[in-house]
Amino acid sequence: MLRSIRNILLVFLFILAFYLLKILSSLLLPLVFAMLVVIMYQPLMLFLRKYKFPTAVIVPIIATMTILIILFIVNIFIGTIGNFASQSNFLASQFIKKVESIILQIEVLTNHRLNLDNITEYLLGFFNSGSITRAVSSLAAGLGNFGRSFFMFSLYFVILLSSMTNYEEYIRYVVKDNKQLIKEIQGLQRSVSTYMTIKIIVSASTGFIAGMVCMLFGLKFALIFGFLTFLLNFIPSIGSIIATIPPVLMAIIQFDTFHRAIAVLLILFFIQMTIGNFLEPKIMGDRLLLNTVTVIFGLVFWGIIWGIPGMLLSVPLMVILKLIFGYSDSLSVLARIMGSHRKTS
């Protein structure tokens, strides 16, 4: 009887937690981003404190540098999006011409007449003035939301960065037998920091290489394609696939023949497969790897709760959960269930 009541309460607790995570997303998402960035900076903070750099100097420098880098990247992204929007009508007309050319070739090969007018009209529906206006309005609303989220992120980031330097003293004050707890927290921090650092470096490298490939082929908006590749590589499984679509579409629009578009597709696909399936697992190590079921579950779960930002954060959050479970004897079996059996040596 007591066990049944406990199980029912756990179900209600899970539903309540799910509900709170969803309705408080505007407050929790910037907090999670800030926590991950602060944890990533912990090795640097410890290194500087080891050489007696004062916290009053370290925190403002790191906080200012981080915020300025984010604003610089966002400014480039907004400028490129604006340039893209100004050329949207021309790109739409070029795209429709390419589609018409493809349809005509299919008709010749199959000797079957396709309804070209209906297809063209359907495609034009995506690029008419109303659609462009709605897209610009959505972008403006998104920038407004980003402004509020960025303010909350900056506030959380500065507070956490300042307080995390003294967390060991706080634990010693609160908990009497604190040595093991501090050791476990330090191990968790190192693991999360390692994962975040590797993931950012690998994603940035992938984005840089993809951007350089686009530049070498002479694609317009090569910078934005590289940046999108960097961001989308944080989304497991589908992110790398989605990242190849925009540059390939641009290659189809921009080039007279399809050979160069196919070359762009094959090269970008090869880059994603090589880095994602061979290089990244080798660097990560077994302790930070998740199995496919866990990755898909995390993608769906956090995507339902927080949308695209949740999908971007799904793997880091699931890695953190796996590491936390691994430090608990009673929950270590969950860590093994979530983990990957793939060997990296």
C-alpha positions in Angstrom: 0.0 0.0 0.0 2.7 2.4 1.0 4.7 1.5 -2.1 1.7 2.2 -4.3 1.2 5.6 -2.7 4.9 6.4 -3.1 4.8 5.5 -6.8 1.7 7.6 -7.4 3.4 10.6 -5.6 6.5 10.1 -7.8 4.4 10.2 -10.9 2.7 13.4 -9.8 6.1 14.9 -8.8 7.4 14.1 -12.3 4.4 15.7 -14.0 4.7 18.7 -11.7 8.5 19.0 -12.5 7.7 18.7 -16.3 5.1 21.4 -16.0 7.3 23.8 -14.1 10.2 23.3 -16.5 7.9 24.2 -19.4 6.1 27.2 -18.0 9.3 28.6 -16.4 11.4 28.2 -19.5 12.0 31.9 -20.0 13.8 31.9 -16.5 15.3 28.5 -16.6 16.9 28.4 -20.1 19.2 31.4 -19.5 20.1 29.9 -16.1 21.0 26.6 -17.6 23.1 28.3 -20.3 24.9 30.4 -17.7 25.6 27.4 -15.5 27.1 25.4 -18.4 29.3 28.4 -19.4 30.4 29.0 -15.8 31.3 25.3 -15.3 33.3 25.4 -18.5 35.3 28.3 -17.1 36.1 26.5 -13.8 39.5 25.1 -14.8 40.6 28.6 -15.9 39.3 30.1 -12.7 41.1 27.5 -10.6 44.3 28.1 -12.6 44.2 31.9 -12.1 43.4 31.5 -8.4 46.3 29.1 -8.0 48.6 32.0 -9.1 46.9 34.4 -6.7 44.9 36.4 -9.2 42.2 38.2 -7.2 38.6 37.2 -7.8 37.6 40.9 -8.0 39.8 41.1 -11.2 39.1 37.7 -12.7 35.3 37.8 -12.7 34.8 41.2 -14.4 37.4 40.3 -17.1 35.9 36.9 -17.9 32.3 38.1 -17.7 33.0 41.1 -20.0 35.0 39.1 -22.5 32.3 36.4 -22.7 29.4 38.9 -23.1 31.3 40.9 -25.8 32.1 37.7 -27.7 28.4 36.6 -27.7 27.3 40.1 -28.8 29.8 40.1 -31.6 28.6 36.8 -32.9 25.0 37.8 -32.7 25.7 41.1 -34.5 27.4 39.2 -37.4 24.4 36.8 -37.5 21.8 39.6 -37.5 23.8 41.5 -40.3 23.9 38.4 -42.4 20.2 37.6 -41.9 19.4 41.2 -42.9 21.5 40.8 -46.1 19.8 37.5 -46.8 16.3 39.1 -46.3 17.2 41.9 -48.7 18.0 39.4 -51.5 15.1 37.0 -50.7 13.0 37.9 -53.8 16.0 37.4 -56.1 16.9 34.1 -54.4 13.3 32.9 -54.6 13.0 33.6 -58.3 16.3 31.8 -58.9 15.2 28.8 -56.9 11.9 28.6 -58.8 13.8 28.7 -62.1 16.0 25.8 -60.9 12.9 23.8 -59.8 11.3 24.4 -63.2 14.5 23.2 -64.9 14.5 20.0 -62.8 10.9 19.4 -63.5 11.4 19.8 -67.3 14.3 17.3 -67.1 12.2 14.8 -65.2 9.4 15.2 -67.9 11.9 14.5 -70.6 13.4 11.4 -68.8 10.0 9.9 -67.8 8.1 11.1 -70.9 5.3 12.2 -68.5 3.7 15.7 -68.3 3.8 17.2 -64.8 1.6 20.1 -63.7 4.3 22.8 -63.7 2.0 25.7 -63.0 0.6 24.2 -59.8 4.1 23.4 -58.6 5.4 26.9 -59.3 2.3 28.5 -57.7 2.8 26.3 -54.6 6.5 27.4 -54.3 5.7 31.0 -54.9 3.4 30.8 -51.8 6.5 30.5 -49.7 8.2 33.6 -51.1 5.4 36.1 -51.6 5.4 39.5 -49.9 3.1 38.3 -47.1 5.4 35.4 -46.3 8.5 37.6 -46.2 6.7 40.1 -44.0 5.7 37.4 -41.6 9.2 36.0 -41.6 10.7 39.5 -40.8 8.1 40.0 -38.0 9.0 36.6 -36.5 12.7 37.5 -36.7 12.0 40.8 -34.9 10.0 39.0 -32.2 12.8 36.5 -31.9 15.3 39.2 -31.4 13.1 40.8 -28.8 13.0 37.5 -26.9 16.7 37.1 -27.3 17.3 40.5 -25.8 15.3 39.5 -22.7 17.0 36.1 -22.5 20.4 37.6 -23.0 19.9 40.1 -20.1 18.8 37.2 -17.8 21.8 35.1 -19.0 24.2 38.0 -18.3 22.8 38.5 -14.8 22.9 34.8 -14.0 26.4 34.4 -15.5 27.9 37.2 -13.4 26.3 36.0 -10.2 27.2 32.3 -10.7 30.8 33.2 -11.8 31.3 35.2 -8.7 29.7 32.7 -6.3 31.2 29.5 -7.8 34.7 30.5 -6.7 33.7 30.1 -3.0 31.4 27.1 -3.2 33.9 24.8 -1.4 33.9 27.1 1.7 30.1 27.1 1.6 30.0 23.3 1.5 32.5 23.1 4.4 30.3 25.5 6.4 27.0 23.6 5.7 28.2 19.9 5.6 30.4 18.4 8.4 31.6 15.3 6.5 32.4 17.3 3.3 35.5 15.8 1.9 33.8 13.1 -0.2 31.1 15.5 -1.4 33.6 18.2 -2.5 35.6 15.5 -4.3 32.5 14.3 -6.1 31.5 17.8 -7.1 35.0 18.6 -8.3 35.0 15.4 -10.4 31.5 16.3 -11.8 32.7 19.8 -12.7 35.8 18.5 -14.4 33.8 16.1 -16.5 31.2 18.6 -17.5 33.9 21.2 -18.2 35.8 18.7 -20.3 32.6 17.7 -22.3 31.6 21.4 -22.9 35.1 22.4 -24.0 35.5 19.5 -26.3 32.0 19.9 -27.8 32.5 23.6 -28.4 35.9 23.1 -30.0 34.7 20.2 -32.2 31.5 22.1 -33.2 33.5 25.3 -33.9 36.0 23.3 -36.0 33.2 21.7 -37.9 31.6 25.0 -38.5 34.9 26.6 -39.5 35.7 23.8 -42.0 32.1 23.9 -43.4 32.3 27.7 -43.8 35.7 27.4 -45.6 34.3 24.8 -48.0 31.4 27.2 -48.8 33.9 30.0 -49.3 36.1 27.9 -51.6 33.0 27.1 -53.7 32.1 30.8 -53.8 28.8 30.3 -52.0 27.0 33.4 -50.8 26.4 33.6 -47.0 29.2 31.2 -46.4 29.8 32.8 -42.9 26.2 32.1 -41.8 26.4 28.6 -43.1 29.5 27.9 -41.0 27.8 29.5 -37.9 24.6 27.4 -38.5 26.8 24.3 -38.7 28.4 25.2 -35.4 25.0 25.7 -33.7 23.3 22.7 -35.2 26.1 20.3 -34.3 24.8 20.6 -30.7 21.6 18.9 -31.8 22.3 15.2 -32.0 21.6 13.0 -35.0 19.5 15.4 -37.0 21.5 18.6 -36.4 24.4 17.6 -38.8 21.8 16.6 -41.5 19.9 19.9 -41.2 23.2 21.8 -41.3 24.0 20.6 -44.8 20.6 21.6 -46.3 21.0 25.4 -46.5 24.4 25.4 -48.3 23.3 22.7 -50.8 20.1 24.7 -51.6 22.2 27.8 -52.1 24.6 25.9 -54.4 21.6 24.7 -56.4 20.3 28.3 -56.7 23.7 29.9 -57.4 25.4 27.6 -59.8 24.4 26.9 -63.4 25.0 23.1 -63.1 24.2 20.6 -60.4 27.7 19.1 -60.3 29.0 21.7 -57.9 25.9 21.4 -55.7 26.5 17.6 -55.5 30.2 18.2 -54.7 29.2 20.6 -51.8 26.8 18.0 -50.5 29.3 15.2 -50.6 32.1 17.2 -49.0 30.0 18.6 -46.2 28.5 15.1 -45.6 32.0 13.6 -45.4 33.1 16.3 -42.9 30.1 15.7 -40.7 30.5 11.9 -40.8 34.2 12.0 -40.1 34.1 14.4 -37.2 30.8 13.2 -35.7 31.3 9.5 -35.9 35.1 9.1 -35.6 37.0 12.1 -34.2 34.5 13.3 -31.6 34.0 9.9 -29.9 37.7 9.3 -29.8 38.2 12.7 -28.0 35.2 12.4 -25.7 36.0 9.0 -24.1 33.5 6.4 -22.9 32.6 8.2 -19.7 31.1 11.1 -21.6 29.4 9.1 -24.4 25.7 8.4 -24.5 23.9 5.5 -26.3 21.6 6.2 -29.2 18.4 5.6 -27.2 19.4 8.1 -24.5 20.3 10.7 -27.1 17.0 10.3 -28.9 15.1 10.4 -25.6 16.9 13.5 -24.5 16.3 15.2 -27.8 12.6 14.5 -27.7 12.2 15.2 -24.0 14.1 18.5 -23.9 12.7 19.5 -27.3 9.1 19.2 -26.0 9.9 21.2 -22.9 12.1 24.0 -24.3 11.9 23.8 -28.1 15.0 24.3 -30.2 17.1 25.6 -27.3 16.2 22.5 -25.4 17.3 20.4 -28.4 20.6 22.3 -28.4 21.0 21.6 -24.7 19.7 18.0 -24.7 23.1 16.2 -25.0 24.9 18.3 -22.4 22.0 17.9 -19.9 21.9 14.1 -20.5 25.6 13.9 -20.0 25.3 15.8 -16.7 22.5 13.5 -15.6 24.7 10.4 -16.5 27.6 11.8 -14.5 25.4 12.6 -11.5 23.9 9.1 -11.6 27.4 7.6 -11.8 28.4 9.2 -8.5 25.5 7.6 -6.7 25.7 3.9 -5.8 22.0 3.4 -6.0 21.7 5.2 -9.4 24.9 4.0 -11.0 22.9 1.4 -13.0 21.1 4.3 -14.8 24.4 5.7 -15.7 25.4 2.4 -17.3 22.1 2.2 -19.1 22.6 5.7 -20.5 26.2 5.0 -21.5 27.6 3.8 -24.8 29.5 0.5 -25.2 31.6 1.9 -28.0 35.3 1.7 -27.3 37.4 4.7 -27.9 40.9 3.2 -27.5 
